[in-house]
Amino acid sequence: MSDEQVTRANDLAMQIATAELLRLVLGELVFDEDPRKFKHKLSLLEEHANNSLRSRQHFPSANADTEEYIKEAACGFVTRLIGSIKHAKDQ
């Protein structure tokens, strides 16, 4: 692999590892024996995170379209991450 490919592969590996750690930590943080309560807590977490992301400006020097794209992409990541967390009884 070229140096650029190694750098990109390392960046991707770091993103995958970070997402996996977040999944594990968030699953433990909101855990409840009752799967419905667990899912409700995850839903609230997702809602609060996405509302927070949408409510503020992240890159003041970016144009409005870029800022909006970044916000929606970040919200999509939150939604996919939260959606990937399953209760032990659902696995």
N, C-alpha and C positions, 0 to 999 in steps of 0.2 A: 504494500500500500504506500501511496505517496504521503508526504507529511500532511498535506491538506486533507486527505482521506482519513488519516489517523486522527487529526484534530476533529473532524466532523463526527467520526465514529465515537470518539471520547465524549463529545458534547451530547450526542444521542444517548449514550450509555448513562451519562449523568442525569439526563432528563428522565429516563426510564427508572433509574434507581430512586430519584427524588419522588416521582409519582408513586412508586411502590411503598416507600416509607410513609408518605402522606396517607395512602390508603390504609395502611396498618395502624398508624397513630389515630386517624380519625375514627376508624372502626372501633378501636378500644375506647376512645374518648366518649363516644355516644352510646356505647354498648348498653343494652337492656335485655334481660332474659326474654321479654315479650317482643317478638319480631315486629309487631305493629308499632310499638313505641319506638323501637330502634329505627324503623323506616321513617317515622314521623320526625324524630330528632335529626336524621340525615337530611330530610326534606327542609326543615327549618334552617339547618346549616347552609344548605345550597342556596336557599332564598336569600338569607342574610349576606352571604358572600357575593352573590350576583348583584344584589341591590347596592352593596358597597362599591363594587367595581364600576357599576353604571353611574354612580352618584358623584364621582369626582373626576377631575382631569388628571391624566397620567403623564402626558407629554405635551406641555404647553407650547412647544415649538412646532408640533405637528399640525397639519391642516385638519379640519373637522372630519373629513372622510376617513383619514388615517386613524384619528383618535377613536372614531366610532368603530372602525374595523377591529382595532386592538381590544377595545372593551368587549365587543361581541365574541371575539376569538377567545379571550380570557374567560368569559362566562361559559362558553362552550366547553372549555377545558374543565372548569369547575363541575359542570353538569355531567360530563363523561366520567370524571374521577369519582364523584359522589355516586353515580349510577353503577359504578363497578364494585362498590362495597356491598357485600352480601352478609346477611345474618347467618350464623353457623347452621341454623335449622333450615335455611333455604338452599344450602349447598348440596 
